[in-house]
Amino acid sequence: MDSAVTTVRYEDYVEYFLFVRSDDSEEDAEELVKRINHLNTKALELVDRLSEEYIWHKDRFNLIPRFCPSAELRQSFSDTSDEVLPPHLYGVTHYGDNIEDEWFIVYLLKEITKEYPELIARVIDSDGEFLLIEAAECLPNWANPDNCDQRVYICNGDVHIIPLVSANRKSITVSQALEQITKFPTATIATQEVNSAISLRLHGYPDKIKENLHCCHAYLPVGVAYLLKHQPSLIAPAVLAFCHRDMLDIKACQTMKNFPPKDRVMCSVTMTKCLYAMLIKQKCVPEKRTGWDLVEPSDSRYKAQITGIRIACGFEILVSQAKSTVKNTPVDLTYDKRWHHYKSSLADKGYFKNLYEGSNGYKLLEDQAKQYYLSNVDEYLSSPSISQRIKNILDGVTEQELTQLKSSTLDLKPADDEKWLDVSPSDLDRILEQKFGLKNSEQSSASDFASSFTDKIRSFLNQASDINGADFSKNHLSDDSNDSDDEDKPDDDKLSNLLVCGLDVMRPTDDDKDAIAVRYKKKKKKINEKSSVNFEPEKYEAALKSILDFKIPEDNWDESNSSDMDSYGSDCDDIMPGSQAGSSFSSYMAQMDKELASTSLGSSFVKKPKSDNSKLKKSVRIDPTAQCQDSEEDNFSDVEDFEPVDIDVNAFQHILKSYKEQLGLPGPAGNLLGPAGLNLGQDSSK
């Protein structure tokens, strides 16, 4: 039967282990069993105290002792590992659509290990070591998904990461990891940044439990009101049953045999915000033949009535499913999606031994798998057991209790505000910015940003790039003064700094860059040999930089200084050697400035403000090499009215306009500003 054992679960699960710290003293098996059972009881008592008001979305936190090193242990822990796990406490919880359940379990495990230091916890989900994902930006440099499996644990409330001793030995067993934590607790503890990242995700507990709850009013059948009063946590499976209803469930809601709508009361119902959002977004058209009488949607009582109908239908669906758990009743798994998913996983692992479907051997193995599925499905999926529990409670309720319930629902506490449901685009962008945006040290105010905009763009353009594109590392705007320090580090420290995390994950290594440079030189040599045109990248880069760094000279109109024509000439001399070429280019620029100054294009540019300290003089020295034949008035005789263009402000305005035209979508401005480390913020219009 061991070959039929495969864990029944979906991908929305979190799996946790509580290992007992090994002692140097020998302990017999009987004492070990008593010790683990005692710890199991104490841990569950602590969890009950901490989660007293918590409403689990799908499954509760649960722990069971495990002692026997059987195939079940090996397969449930890892599909590829044959390791025999030491005795431990084990639990698995499906969290459904509420990821907060997963992190609340991490909080519980941290509290358990604080209360009982002899326990060392490990927690994983379908993604593996998800604690490392949360702290990805501050992990040690050697850490990557290939070598971190079974290296992350929680001990005394802190996260421990077993370091990588050798690059050739990436794997580690659980027993070896536990031994390392026991012998070297200070060496295995994660850095302060990693523990802070996990603690930040858990910030607010246990007070955060109440923040995640929402209280609403609902007009419910008296039977449903009785169930929620005695077991408020039943609201979660009822909401999930209604949201995931199928055609058979809809037929059950049309009859409402267990919760007739004729006898209803107004109640206060508390559920998680996740459940409430799922509930109110469901479309519900109640059958009038069933007995539902609704007021007009404009009436203030409409929301309470339609909410009550949804909740009542969810409970009706749960009770209708209870018939499958009645003893001596054959269970039909024909339409059970979970069974078919489980059966497919068995077939993929070779459980049916290539037997033909329908043969006697195939049926025998299928019956064994059905028995195991039916006996273990309640451990992982809560609906069947909850359905039977609800039916048992309803069978024991009396008319006197229902009458007493009706009289106690007169005074209701007010419903909570629903503003948290309305998330504007700016709020969403703010949340994403806080979670995935730049660090505070890299952000700047609007005034500082505008003043240093062009400097940052110019600094970004000066960065090195290769055939893989520009280097978008997070330190590309900082100086490289610390690079020399890395060269003096020993090899062991360099090994611990191999991984580039966060935004540097696609950054090429030095070996990659060297290989790229060699290939580039060979390719360039071949091109130069075949082509008659010789391209010199160094001169091209110098010319391009001179164009990018070109600025209109400052307005110093003293006779002792050269005019703007001289500035044009000096700039052009660097590009076009020869006095004749420089003179021709200077006259050309002068003529162009004169023509543009009188057009609408010239007036569209933002000009630099005049300085009160510097008085402009009417006299101006004209370059004697200028060949313009215009009158003296045309040669900027009215220079006191000339206002130079502010290149930085104009560049900023045009890129900002392009950014706004993107409307939040990818575009040239966003692709340039984001990797360059520039954050425009939301109110970019200012």
HELIX and SHEET records of a PDB file:
HELIX    1   1 ASP A    2  ALA A    4  5                                   3    
HELIX    2   2 ALA A   29  LEU A   50  1                                  22    
HELIX    3   3 ALA A   71  PHE A   77  1                                   7    
HELIX    4   4 GLU A  100  GLU A  115  1                                  16    
HELIX    5   5 PHE A  130  GLU A  134  1                                   5    
HELIX    6   6 ALA A  136  CYS A  138  5                                   3    
HELIX    7   7 VAL A  174  LYS A  183  1                                  10    
HELIX    8   8 PRO A  185  THR A  188  1                                   4    
HELIX    9   9 GLN A  192  ARG A  201  1                                  10    
HELIX   10  10 LYS A  208  GLU A  211  1                                   4    
HELIX   11  11 VAL A  222  HIS A  230  1                                   9    
HELIX   12  12 PRO A  232  LEU A  234  5                                   3    
HELIX   13  13 ILE A  235  CYS A  243  1                                   9    
HELIX   14  14 MET A  247  THR A  255  1                                   9    
HELIX   15  15 LYS A  273  ILE A  280  1                                   8    
HELIX   16  16 LYS A  288  THR A  290  5                                   3    
HELIX   17  17 TYR A  302  SER A  320  1                                  19    
HELIX   18  18 GLN A  321  THR A  325  5                                   5    
HELIX   19  19 LYS A  337  ASP A  348  1                                  12    
HELIX   20  20 ASN A  360  TYR A  380  1                                  21    
HELIX   21  21 SER A  383  GLY A  396  1                                  14    
HELIX   22  22 GLU A  399  SER A  407  1                                   9    
HELIX   23  23 LYS A  419  LEU A  421  5                                   3    
HELIX   24  24 PRO A  425  PHE A  436  1                                  12    
HELIX   25  25 ASN A  440  GLU A  442  5                                   3    
HELIX   26  26 ALA A  446  SER A  451  1                                   6    
HELIX   27  27 PHE A  453  LEU A  461  1                                   9    
HELIX   28  28 ASP A  483  GLU A  487  1                                   5    
HELIX   29  29 ASP A  491  LEU A  495  1                                   5    
HELIX   30  30 GLY A  502  ASP A  504  5                                   3    
HELIX   31  31 ASP A  510  LYS A  530  1                                  21    
HELIX   32  32 PRO A  537  LEU A  548  1                                  12    
HELIX   33  33 ASP A  564  ILE A  575  1                                  12    
HELIX   34  34 SER A  579  ALA A  597  1                                  19    
HELIX   35  35 SER A  600  SER A  604  1                                   5    
HELIX   36  36 VAL A  639  ASP A  641  5                                   3    
HELIX   37  37 ILE A  647  GLU A  661  1                                  15    
HELIX   38  38 PRO A  668  LEU A  673  1                                   6    
SHEET    1   A 6 ILE A  64  ARG A  66  0                                        
SHEET    2   A 6 HIS A  88  HIS A  94 -1                                        
SHEET    3   A 6 TYR A  13  VAL A  20 -1                                        
SHEET    4   A 6 LEU A 119  ASP A 125 -1                                        
SHEET    5   A 6 VAL A 152  CYS A 155 -1                                        
SHEET    6   A 6 ASP A 158  ILE A 161 -1                                        
SHEET    1   B 2 LEU A 213  PRO A 221  0                                        
SHEET    2   B 2 ARG A 264  THR A 272 -1                                        
SHEET    1   C 2 SER A 465  ASP A 466  0                                        
SHEET    2   C 2 GLY A 469  ALA A 470 -1                                        
END                                                                             
